[in-house]
């Protein structure tokens, strides 16, 4: 038992920032019990800064570790060294990490070396294929070995952890805080999206596309591009909005194959609020992202996942997500089905979201407080947690 818990929340990428923002705000509702410090590794730089501004958060530490053309090994080594030094100097009782990035693994290992406890948000996701997605599957598995508290988003994730011999007393099913973030921004998101993308009001049906996974670089991404081009040629009432990832392997391929297509809008990566708005105003979403598989079902938008495996089978099992791979013909066929068959569309659009009710952050913080013997009452979180973006 401690009189006041010192907790460091580690964030590297934009998805981590989105999912951890509600957790940080929830922790800061209990400043009398928890000293909370937000640490950035700089893995996504300005993309993270935009999210933090949206949620009115400022980091206590920004390590600024990312370098141009840095390899995974180089970033891992630099992050491990910098985080080890920070933890040795600040001596937190607990660090919180989220998901499966290189930041997550490096922070967990650094904390282990300093004998500091690790809490893993979004624990237990598995494809059981260590190369797919790469390197995320190994990052989350190794983090699971190191972690002391596992905040699983679903019962299926909990079962994965139990199969790996994680004690049940260390696992807490909380839902995914991405749904918290979605609910906190949704009201304002359409306004932001319409302001940035006037084409959303041109009467065409919008297909949102995101693709950036390493395993899709090269020919798989080229197949995705060709399928998307054929889709707009086949359905003249369809337009595509594609926020193109800045990775050169993605950017060059997408622009080379699609830049001259009038119905395809290749845009820069969007701010989170705009992205939520575009998702909600889209008819259909094609993606290889992990987070979109969680967000879109909560918005009632069908998702076709252009991957061979998914660590989020709950969406597939609930019927709101369909795994289709990267074959050009399959992408075109599955997208065409949803654009032409109202019954097939409604089956995916109206399925129940399996990823939570928007209260995950509160559950995570309550579990932490109870674990450390801090007094827990039934008082609700402050109003600031549910309304953040009216002035964004």
C-alpha atoms as one frame of an Amber mdcrd trajectory, in Angstrom:
protein
   0.000   0.000   0.000   1.220   3.522  -0.849  -0.090   6.855   0.392   0.145
   8.337  -3.096   0.834   6.362  -6.250   3.349   7.708  -8.769   2.221   6.646
 -12.250   3.914   7.379 -15.563   1.879   6.984 -18.767   4.080   6.276 -21.795
   2.921   7.276 -25.289   4.713   6.942 -28.617   2.239   6.859 -31.507  -1.009
   8.594 -32.335  -3.175   5.513 -31.631  -1.540   5.243 -28.214  -2.267   8.912
 -27.537  -5.920   8.516 -28.560  -6.470   5.497 -26.344  -4.463   6.756 -23.376
  -5.883  10.295 -23.317  -9.072   9.211 -21.504  -6.966   7.168 -19.080  -4.686
  10.122 -18.270  -7.657  12.396 -17.724  -9.315   9.797 -15.509  -6.131   9.414
 -13.448  -5.915  13.165 -12.993  -9.390  13.165 -11.463  -7.672  11.582  -8.434
  -4.694  13.877  -7.952  -4.997  13.431  -4.204  -4.193   9.731  -4.672  -2.193
   9.510  -7.882   0.674  11.606  -9.210   0.364  11.198 -12.984   3.087  12.060
 -15.470   2.708  11.788 -19.234   5.828  10.752 -21.165   6.214  10.986 -24.959
   8.877   9.053 -26.835   8.303  11.007 -30.043   7.594   7.972 -32.215   4.839
   9.880 -34.065   5.835  13.454 -33.210   3.330  16.037 -34.438   0.531  13.485
 -34.857   0.639  12.878 -31.106   0.810  16.598 -30.343  -2.455  17.149 -32.236
  -4.237  14.498 -30.166  -2.939  15.902 -26.895  -4.170  19.382 -27.817  -7.592
  17.952 -28.612  -7.819  16.341 -25.182  -6.206  19.308 -23.401  -3.180  17.346
 -22.193   0.449  18.388 -21.861   3.318  15.955 -21.337   5.705  16.239 -18.427
   8.469  14.651 -20.524   9.067  14.595 -24.297  12.068  12.418 -25.171  11.944
  13.300 -28.905  13.601  10.031 -29.924  12.503   9.643 -33.538  15.037  10.211
 -36.301  14.625  10.170 -40.079  14.950   6.677 -41.627  15.555   5.172 -38.199
  15.369   1.377 -38.095  13.314  -0.576 -35.570  16.498  -1.706 -33.853  17.855
   1.828 -33.624  14.637   3.239 -32.201  14.282   0.354 -29.748  17.832   0.853
 -28.475  17.442   4.622 -28.101  14.050   4.272 -26.402  15.297   1.597 -24.015
  18.253   3.709 -22.953  16.306   6.962 -22.589  13.395   5.381 -20.707  15.710
   3.451 -18.406  17.448   6.714 -17.485  14.113   8.466 -16.929  12.704   5.688
 -14.753  15.913   5.494 -12.712  15.735   9.236 -12.063  11.981   9.591 -11.404
  11.299   6.205  -9.761   7.581   5.774 -10.545   5.624   3.015  -8.815   3.849
   2.079 -12.039   4.118   2.745 -15.745   1.162   2.367 -18.094   1.622   1.391
 -21.729  -0.967   0.740 -24.416  -1.085  -1.744 -27.234   1.755  -3.144 -29.287
   4.197  -0.534 -30.555   7.961  -0.443 -30.211   7.479   2.240 -27.550   5.328
  -0.194 -25.550   7.899  -2.992 -25.609  10.887  -0.713 -24.896   9.109   1.009
 -22.001   8.023  -2.292 -20.469  11.526  -3.724 -20.652  13.057  -0.545 -19.225
  10.602  -0.645 -16.319  11.372  -4.323 -15.713  15.090  -3.541 -15.527  14.295
  -0.914 -12.870  11.917  -3.267 -10.994   8.975  -0.961 -11.679   5.528  -2.435
 -12.181   3.945  -2.351 -15.654   0.260  -1.965 -16.499  -0.693  -2.964 -20.043
  -3.774  -1.338 -21.556  -5.356  -3.285 -24.449  -3.681  -6.478 -23.271  -4.281
  -9.931 -24.689  -4.707  -9.241 -28.404  -3.233 -12.071 -30.482  -3.060 -13.307
 -34.063  -0.780 -16.215 -33.009   1.381 -15.414 -36.048   4.558 -13.688 -34.948
   5.137 -12.146 -38.359   1.655 -10.768 -38.880   1.291  -7.987 -37.966   5.003
  -7.216 -37.839   6.430  -6.246 -35.362   3.271  -5.655 -33.311   2.479  -9.285
 -32.500   5.844  -9.829 -30.825   5.753  -6.411 -29.122   2.473  -7.231 -27.368
   3.444 -10.808 -26.528   6.717  -9.700 -24.915   4.938  -6.897 -23.075   2.465
  -9.463 -21.764   5.335 -11.443 -20.254   6.678  -8.384 -18.444   3.396  -6.744
 -17.358   2.026  -6.987 -13.814  -1.489  -5.683 -14.537  -3.306  -6.594 -17.749
  -6.265  -4.455 -18.849  -7.985  -6.639 -21.435 -10.542  -4.974 -23.701 -12.701
  -8.102 -24.122 -13.341 -11.523 -22.645 -11.584 -13.109 -25.616  -8.451 -11.093
 -24.868  -8.690 -12.256 -21.235  -8.867 -15.885 -22.370  -5.735 -15.392 -24.489
  -3.880 -14.204 -21.396  -5.153 -17.068 -19.262  -3.934 -19.537 -21.903  -0.493
 -17.954 -21.517  -0.584 -18.689 -17.778  -1.188 -15.101 -16.673  -2.878 -15.275
 -13.253  -6.539 -14.317 -13.427  -6.074 -11.962 -10.466  -3.844  -9.771 -12.664
  -6.343  -9.480 -15.537  -9.126  -6.887 -15.666 -11.705  -6.785 -18.486 -12.311
  -3.072 -18.992 -13.413  -2.467 -22.562 -11.214  -0.436 -24.874 -10.605   3.252
 -24.086 -10.739   4.016 -27.807 -14.531   3.945 -27.391 -14.195   6.476 -24.553
 -12.192   8.752 -26.858 -14.695   8.282 -29.668 -17.633   9.278 -27.499 -15.754
  12.282 -26.161 -15.120  13.649 -29.671 -18.033  12.382 -31.751 -20.372  15.327
 -31.212 -17.934  17.821 -32.710 -16.327  15.523 -35.269 -18.798  15.955 -38.147
 -18.430  19.740 -38.035 -14.643  19.472 -38.188 -14.750  16.921 -41.019 -17.171
  18.964 -43.130 -15.049  22.065 -42.700 -11.896  20.265 -43.880 -13.427  18.086
 -46.610 -16.195  19.831 -48.525 -16.495  16.814 -50.816 -18.360  15.031 -48.010
 -21.426  17.085 -48.949 -21.294  16.574 -52.729 -23.939  13.830 -52.795 -21.545
  10.962 -53.527 -21.139   7.907 -51.347 -17.791   8.002 -49.562 -15.452   5.062
 -49.073 -12.712   5.750 -46.521  -9.457   3.857 -47.117  -6.447   3.520 -44.822
  -3.474   1.228 -45.513  -0.013   1.333 -44.013   0.934  -2.062 -42.480   4.482
  -3.209 -43.163   3.253  -6.590 -44.320   1.218  -4.798 -47.017   4.120  -2.784
 -48.408   4.957  -3.533 -52.024   2.683  -5.704 -54.142  -0.140  -6.090 -51.563
  -0.491  -2.303 -51.388  -0.400  -2.081 -55.179  -3.253  -4.608 -55.332  -5.233
  -2.508 -52.857  -4.671   0.584 -54.993  -5.790  -1.162 -58.176  -8.925  -2.479
 -56.471  -9.825   0.977 -55.166  -9.320   2.498 -58.615 -11.565  -0.112 -60.214
 -14.208   0.493 -57.554 -14.530   4.181 -58.447 -14.578   3.347 -62.156 -17.352
   0.802 -61.642 -19.499   2.974 -59.331 -19.668   6.549 -60.516 -21.573   7.667
 -57.413 -18.658   6.612 -55.168 -15.702   8.720 -54.094 -12.714   7.662 -52.009
 -10.990   9.611 -49.265  -7.583   8.143 -48.478  -5.383   9.769 -45.794  -1.985
   8.606 -47.045   0.586   7.509 -44.486   3.854   9.481 -44.844   6.012   6.326
 -44.891   7.792   6.484 -48.285   6.915   2.849 -49.010   3.239   3.799 -48.738
   3.255   7.347 -50.082   5.127   6.560 -53.306   3.003   3.545 -54.228  -0.349
   5.195 -53.518   0.446   8.433 -55.350   2.008   6.656 -58.317  -1.076   4.499
 -58.878  -3.916   6.800 -57.804  -2.911  10.467 -57.992  -4.600  10.986 -61.379
  -7.965   9.475 -60.391 -10.566  12.283 -60.092 -12.844  10.404 -57.665 -10.009
   9.503 -55.303  -8.956  12.170 -52.818  -5.461  11.490 -51.527  -5.074  13.636
 -48.430  -2.559  14.130 -45.675  -3.051  12.253 -42.397  -6.057  13.758 -40.628
  -6.395  15.028 -37.119  -8.260  12.609 -34.897 -11.455  14.642 -34.652 -11.658
  15.044 -38.434 -10.977  11.343 -38.901 -13.843  10.396 -36.580 -16.119  12.692
 -38.577 -15.065  11.217 -41.916 -15.556   7.696 -40.558 -19.070   8.532 -39.421
 -19.958  10.164 -42.750 -18.552   7.324 -44.844 -20.663   4.572 -46.350 -17.915
   1.962 -46.096 -14.390   1.663 -44.696 -11.502  -0.323 -46.183  -8.533  -0.610
 -43.838  -5.558  -2.585 -42.620  -5.516  -0.608 -39.364  -6.168  -2.095 -35.957
  -7.869   0.845 -34.276 -10.320   1.449 -37.110 -11.625  -2.093 -36.559 -12.690
  -0.933 -33.093 -13.870   2.587 -33.881 -15.980   2.032 -36.993 -18.291  -0.598
 -35.403 -19.087   1.883 -32.639 -20.180   4.297 -35.380 -22.247   1.686 -37.218
 -19.958   1.641 -40.252 -19.102  -1.637 -42.035 -15.388  -2.440 -42.153 -13.523
  -4.583 -44.672 -10.101  -5.479 -43.274  -7.408  -5.862 -45.924  -5.207  -8.231
 -43.959  -4.692 -11.976 -43.737  -5.133 -12.078 -39.956  -6.582  -9.887 -37.224
  -5.880  -9.683 -33.520  -9.404  -8.341 -33.089 -11.609 -11.353 -33.904 -14.449
  -9.966 -31.798 -15.449  -7.620 -34.608 -15.422 -10.462 -37.116 -17.386 -12.735
 -34.783 -19.972 -10.039 -34.069 -20.494  -9.512 -37.803 -19.489  -5.860 -38.047
 -16.024  -6.508 -39.537 -15.036  -8.781 -42.415 -11.504 -10.036 -43.046 -10.882
 -10.080 -46.812  -7.113 -10.137 -47.464  -5.388  -8.108 -50.168  -6.314  -9.877
 -53.415  -7.547  -7.287 -55.896 -10.571  -9.326 -56.970 -11.610 -10.034 -53.375
 -11.443  -6.382 -52.341 -13.492  -5.320 -55.344 -16.042  -8.093 -54.864 -16.584
  -7.508 -51.142 -16.802  -3.735 -51.477 -19.198  -4.043 -54.430 -21.439  -6.360
 -52.422 -21.852  -3.793 -49.655 -22.428  -0.981 -52.139 -25.170  -2.843 -54.000
 -26.813  -5.246 -51.520 -28.792  -3.359 -48.866 -29.382  -6.485 -46.789 -25.690
  -7.397 -46.703 -24.854  -3.803 -45.791 -27.358  -3.652 -42.942 -26.036  -6.884
 -41.453 -22.606  -5.335 -40.968 -23.771  -1.810 -40.152 -26.188  -2.857 -37.405
 -24.032  -5.409 -35.611 -23.259  -4.723 -31.941 -19.861  -3.163 -31.193 -17.950
  -5.616 -28.968 -15.314  -3.198 -27.698 -16.991  -1.441 -24.822 -19.371   1.205
 -23.565 -17.123   4.243 -23.170 -16.259   3.586 -19.511 -12.976   1.725 -19.942
 -10.778   4.504 -18.551 -12.766   4.634 -15.331 -12.505   0.849 -14.938  -8.747
   0.917 -15.528  -8.190   3.655 -12.965 -10.467   1.955 -10.421  -8.541  -1.321
 -10.823  -5.226   0.501 -10.303  -6.456   2.312  -7.197  -7.810  -0.885  -5.697
  -4.605  -2.783  -6.486  -2.584  -0.194  -4.567  -5.026  -0.108  -1.664  -6.223
   3.426  -2.361  -9.715   4.372  -1.248 -12.257   3.832  -4.014 -15.674   5.450
  -3.912 -18.544   5.420  -6.370 -18.291   9.080  -7.344 -18.516   9.618 -11.118
 -15.709  11.117 -13.113 -15.803  14.857 -13.564 -17.723  16.475 -16.395 -14.443
  17.405 -18.052 -13.965  13.783 -19.000 -17.022  13.693 -21.236 -16.914  17.113
 -22.900 -13.620  18.274 -24.276 -13.812  19.403 -27.846 -16.535  22.041 -28.150
 -13.855  24.698 -28.677 -11.385  22.544 -30.594
